[in-house]
Amino acid sequence: MMVPRLLASTEELRLSNEELRASIEALEADISALCDNTATRLSTSNRPAPLAGIADSINRLLNDVMIQRKETELERDFIECAEHEVNNLISGARRQGEVVLAAVQGGPLEAHVRLLMEHLSRVPSFLRKIRELIHVISGPDYRDPIDLVQVCQAVIDDEFGGYTKYAGRIVFDNGECPSLTRSVDADLLTIIFGNLIRNALIHGPSDRRIVVSFGKDGVFAVMNGGPAISDCEELTDKFKRGTTNAPGSGIGLYLVDRAVKKIGGTLQLHSPARGCDSGCEVTIQFPP
């Protein structure tokens, strides 16, 4: 869902720039007509000082908007190209690693090669987090009416469905809230749901299920088991990790917190989970 939107945004930005420029030129012509009944392009020469100031302000605003949009386009393009190339390199390295692993299997180097392969396997996930962080910080914020429950179900099916190692570990409880429509960015929703569910699965006990739910009050929650976490509210800080040996970059909850704030919602962490004496729970109140 993220990649097609990013690819389409360049053309949308170009069209938006053309529309903005046409509007500015029409405004300039209108102001010029008020001065001398001509429809010439507004300039700062031979005009009253207030109109010259308006022209300067309009032109500066237009230039600033176009520069900002161009920088955003280049930034997204760079991240996409870099992610694609690095993933290709990682795939090649993993293939070579499998050859080496087969050659050293049973020997003293096997453990080292397996550790190398494990580290390589984490790189694509880290690159995805970088791409998501760029989108949260500087990407467009589309506000389309969308059913949050349907998006959450799609994320669960696509990323944590039957073909993944997490199959069967998610209980999705939306009985009290079968539908919840809000005007929010669908890509930001995907980032929020995906990271929260992934965190709960990775950091919760592997033999326990996690519960993903929408309450009758519209509050979204993700809860996992395990011991309670002290100072859990600090986990939304950048690079902050709890006491865990699970793999991770330390920016997952920070990323989610930024995305939730961008759409106007609020995020809270509870440990122990609400109504329990253990576990960890994240709740989100989406804007009305």
N, C-alpha and C positions, 0 to 999 in steps of 0.2 A: 504494500500500500504506500509506503514511504517513497520508494524509488520512482514509480510513475508520477507521483505528485511533484517530485523534485524536477523530473525531466520536463514536465508540462509548465512549470513555473517560469522558465526562461522566456517562452513565447508569450505568456501572460504578462510578464513584466515589460516586454518590448511593446506590446499593444497598449499597455497602461501608460508607458512613456509617451507614445504617440498621441494618445487621447489628452494627456495632461498638457503637452506642448500645444495642441490645437486649442485647448481651452484658454491657455495663457495668451496665445496670439489673438484670439477673439476678444479677450478682455483688453488687451493693449489697443486694439482697433477701436473698441467702444470708448475708451478714455481719450484717444486721439480725436475722435469725432466730437467729443464734448469740447475740445479746445478750439478747433478751427474748421469743424465740419468736413474733415478729410478722414479717410480710413487708412491712413498710412501707418506703418508699424511704429509703435511708441518708442521714442528714444529720449535721452536725457538732454539733448540739445534743443534750444528754442522752445522749451516747455516751462511752465510755471514750476517753481521748486518743489511743491508737494507732489506733482505728477512725476517729476524726475525721481523723487524718492520712492514712489510706488513702483516705478519701472525697475529701479535697482533692486528693490526687495523681491519683486516677482522673479527677476532673472536669477538672483542669488538662490532663492528657494528652489527654482527649477534645477539649477546646476547641482545643488546639494542633494536633491532627491535622486537625480540621475546618477551621481557619483556613488551614493550609498547603495542603490540598486545594482549598479555594475559591480561593486565590491562584493555584494552578497552573491551574485551570480558566479563570479570568479571563485569565491570561497567554496560554494557548493560543488562547482565543477572540479576543483582541485581535490576535495575530499573524496568524491566519487571515483575519480581516476586513480588516486592514491590507494584507496581501498581495493579497487579492482586489481591493480598491479601487485600489491602486497599479497592479496589472497592467492594470486597465481604463483607467486614465489613460494608461499607457504605450502601450497599443494605439491609443487615440485620437490621441496625439501622433505615433505612427509613421505613421498614416494621413495626418495633416496634413503630416508631413515628406515623404512620398512625393509629395504634390501640389506642395509647394515645390520638391522636387528636380527634378520634371519641368519646372517653370517656369524653373529656373536652369541646366538642363543645358547644358554647353558654355561656361558663363560663369565669371567669377572666383569666384563663391560656391559652385560645385558641390562643391568639396573640403570646404568648411566644413560644408555640409549633410550630406554623406556621413559626416563625422566625428561630427556630432550624432546621426545615425541609429545609428551604431555604438555610441555611448555609451548610447543609449536601450535598445538590444538587450541590454545587459549587466545592466540593472536586475533583470529577473525572476530571473536566476541568483543575484544577490546576495541577493534576498529569500528565495530557497529556502535559501541558506546560513544566513541568520538563523533561519529556521524550524527547520532541522536543528540548529543550535547550541542553541536553546532546548530542543529535545527531548533532546539529549545531556546538557545541564546539569541540567535540572529535570523532564524528562518521566518517565513511568512506565517501568520496566525489566521487561518481560515476559520470562519465562524458559520458553519453550516448546521442546520437542525439535524440531529442524528440520535439514534437510539443507543444509549450507552450499554444497555444489556446485550444487544446484538453484537456490538463491537467487542465486548468482553468475551462473549461466546466464540466469536471468530478467532480471537487471539488464542484462546485455549485450544481450539480445534487445530489451528494452523501450526502453533509453536509447541504445544505440549500434548498432541493427540496420540492416537494409538501406535504410530510408527516411531515414537520417541521413547527415550529411557524413562520418561516421567509418566507414561501411560498408566492410568488407574489411580494416580496419587492426588487428583484434584476432585474435590466435591464442590460443584457449583450450585449454590442455593440462591435462587431468585424468586422463590415462591411468594414472598411478600411484595415483590416489586418486579413483575414480569416485563415491564417496559418503563424506560425513563428517557425522555427526549430532552436534550439540551442543545443549545447553539454553541458548539465548541469545535476545535480543530481535531479532525479524526486521526491525524498522524500523531498529535500529542497524546490522544487517548491510547493509541497503540503503544507508545513509549511508556506511558504510565502503567497500563495493565501488564504489559510484557515484563517490565523490570520488577514490579512488585511480586508477581507470581513466580518469576524465576528466582528471586531472592528467597522467597519463602520455601521453595523446593530445595534449593542448594543448602540453605542454612538450617533447615528443619531436619529432624531425624528421618533417615531414608525409609524406615519402616512405618512411618506415620503419614496419614493424608493431611493435606492442607485444605482449608475451607475458604472459598471465594464466595462472597455474598453481596446482595443488594437488599438493604432493609426497607421496611415500609416508609421510613422517613427519607429514603433516597440515598442513604449513606452507603458508600462502597467500602468493603472490608476484605482484608486478606489475613488469615490467621494460620500459624503453624504451631507445632508442639515444641517440646524441649524445655530446658530450664529457663527461668526468667532472666532477663538481661537488665543489669543496673545501668542507670543513665542512658536509657535507650533513646531519649530525645536528641542525644548528641550524634546519633547515627546519620542524620541528614547533613552533617558537616562534611565538607570535601575530604576524601581519603580516610574517613573515620570508619574503623571496622571493630566489630565486637570480638569477643574471645572465641575464635573459630579457626579451624584448620581448612575450611572450605575455600576453594579458589574464588578470587574476586578482585576487582580493581579498586574498591572503596569509593566509587562514585555513583553506584546504582541509586541509592536513596537520595543522594544529593541531586542527581539528575531528575528523579521523580518529583522532588520537592520544588525544583525550579519550574518544571512543566506544570505542576498543579497551580503554582502561584501565577503563571503566565495566563492560564485560562480563568483565573479569578476564584479558585477553590481553596480549601484549607486541608492540610494533612496533619494527622496526629499519630503518634506511636504509643502503644500501650504494652507494657510488660510487667507483670503477667497480663495475658489477654483479658479483655473485659469478661467478667463472670467466671474467671478461671484462677487457679493458683499457680499456673505456669504458662509457658508459651509466649509468643510475641504476636501482636496484631497491629496492622496499619489500617487506619480509616481515613476516608476522603469524603469531604462534603463538597459536592460540585455546586457551582453557582446556579441560581434559579433561572 
